[in-house]
Amino acid sequence: MELTAIRTPYLLLDRPRMLRNIHRLQARMDALGVVLRPHVKTAKSAPIAELMCKHPLGPITVSTIKEAEYFAEYGYRDILYAVGISPDKLEPLAALMHKGVKITVLLDSAAQAEAVLAANQKWNTGIRAAIELDCDGHRAGLVPGDPDILVIARQLHEGNALAGVLLHAGGSYHCETDAEKAAAAEAERQAAVSTAESIRAEGMQVSMVSVGSTPTAHYAENLEGVTEVRAGVYVFQDLVMAGIHVCALEDIAIGVVATVIGHRPDKGWILCDAGWMALSRDRGTAKQAVDQGYGVVTTLDGEVYPDLIVANTSQEHGVMMLREGSEAVLPDLPIGTKICVLPNHACATASQFEEYVVSDDRHTQATRWSRINGW
Amino acid sequence: MELTAIRTPYLLLDRPRMLRNIHRLQARMDALGVVLRPHVKTAKSAPIAELMCKHPLGPITVSTIKEAEYFAEYGYRDILYAVGISPDKLEPLAALMHKGVKITVLLDSAAQAEAVLAANQKWNTGIRAAIELDCDGHRAGLVPGDPDILVIARQLHEGNALAGVLLHAGGSYHCETDAEKAAAAEAERQAAVSTAESIRAEGMQVSMVSVGSTPTAHYAENLEGVTEVRAGVYVFQDLVMAGIHVCALEDIAIGVVATVIGHRPDKGWILCDAGWMALSRDRGTAKQAVDQGYGVVTTLDGEVYPDLIVANTSQEHGVMMLREGSEAVLPDLPIGTKICVLPNHACATASQFEEYVVSDDRHTQATRWSRINGW
């Protein structure tokens, strides 16, 4: 089927670009000698996870119980649920353990550790937990050196539930230079490895030393002591990543294909049928050096229209216009023209859709891949 | 089932609040003697549309072809697709016409009118079109008095496809006082009615004079000459509407129920498992007098925690904290506590979910209603 014949808006996946992104990060991990545990929350799709895993059904990271259940159905047997555990999530995870899935959860308090141990006892299972650390103050986790870390480690260790330590350098999303990203990766590594060592020094076994974010994964120079790296958005890349030079615009593998539905020449606007419902409300580039509005506009072939962005949206309307101060000429895009909008944030934009229209040549549809949403 | 036993995050629908919202607007429309054509894009759910329609299967407004197809399956026979039409959408709409559905589309250019007439000829059907007008420069539409209006009206009239005129005073979302909202409603009415009259003066029949937005629908004082009013968000209301005093916080009928998953006492943070994936990235209150972050936090019963908002989010994490400058005390919410987050924008938050958990008492689930997403 021709891409121009598909009802818009839809989510186009440029398979060659995605494969290039996957190979790029895997090659880097191989060179550094560390296991990649892909985060499947970006794509939420079995055929894509299959391509992200170096070994079939390799270890994966999930962000919801529904993802854990979905990927377990597809045969994945080593799943890390990387959001602080709450007691209500333990019953469905115990059910997955009973199906043969090794589940690791995340926590940063004694109350959560107690809940995990109680669940293991109640459902006669062996969910293990990693202690979440924080190296840049952006979200959850204990700061390395916090005495609670050893208390919780001991509690888990005595219940045979200590997996190790984990952190996510979310602050790296604001690192513009290569040196800053490499420094963030090294800070992430040091926090994880030094904490793992301090736990080992107390005679406890730490098998998981898990770090990762797309920027630090691409710029880490040394991963000594780290047992695995997690990353998700690298599979598609996006404008936020391009804005901090982790990728180029030509690496972004997904885009929302839309149709021109109107013009306001008096205002310099071209309207399309991709509003925030299709593009998402994510404005992740708003605080970057170049604000990309709701996305950069390209041809269906992927060629960028100079300075043309989706500047404003309502539910099913996108308002395209030239970036402020641009000297480019507004392109002539008659009613019915198909365009493609690159996403600010791949996870957010992809989540607005139920499937990927996969293409190898940006002219015809090769296949469609479904994805899940919800919890 | 107890609401506390349901896996979070989920979308809670407080049915009594919703019914109150529906009755409030319907009573107003009845008093003004005008038909309400509910916009079903907010709820996208057949059982909710049923409650929004005064007469069974009454006229509705949709924002996507998928909504048109879904509601046609449920028996709706008078559907207005209120997004500027593009040629690719006409084939599926013609298919609905052949099933007995009366379809009206929207346009503001001769090229679109030509496409509608060509489609009617090609598929031997009678899709009609309303001409979109603009009274506040916020999106699509022709400005009243633009000579193109009569040209397009003539073109449609000669093809037996002229329905009438339509506008949406989107600018009313920024009207804080009652007087401003009433003035926006009157401007909307005048633009529609005067344009309809100018078309009638040329000997053409105008049967549809359609106006509407949730703020103007609630504050219109006179709807003479208007044949129908459209509104959607009124069914649930939200923080944006509360911020411009269209409703109170106690009227907001949906909320995202979440579980406390962590604490950062050093930062004054309480973490929950509703991130932007559940709450949406909508920051509609950011430019209002009171910025509500990603949402106002209440108990499961609906009681507001003073000054507690979701100040920050990542994909599956919400960071709750007291509003800046607040003198309230951070509530003690242990791991596992259930809270409810009121949405900035009901359409955006609801679209992150596949179903509504419906409750009459905010303690037990009465039923679940599915909703659609996608195109």
Interface residues (C-beta under 8 A of the other chain):
Chain A: A5 R7 T8 P9 Y10 K41 S63 T64 I65 V83 G84 I85 S86 P87 D88 K89 P92 D108 S109 A111 Q112 A115 G137 R139 A140 G170 T259 V260 I261 G262 H263 R264 K267 L271 D273 W276 M277 A278 S280 R281 D282 R283 S314 Q315 E316 H317 V319 P334 I335 G336 C347 A348 S351 Q352 F353 E354 N373 G374 W375
Chain B: A5 R7 T8 P9 Y10 K41 S63 T64 I65 V83 G84 I85 S86 P87 D88 K89 P92 D108 S109 A111 Q112 A115 G137 R139 A140 G170 T259 V260 I261 G262 H263 R264 K267 L271 D273 W276 M277 A278 S280 R281 D282 R283 S314 Q315 E316 H317 V319 P334 I335 G336 C347 A348 S351 Q352 F353 E354 N373 G374 W375
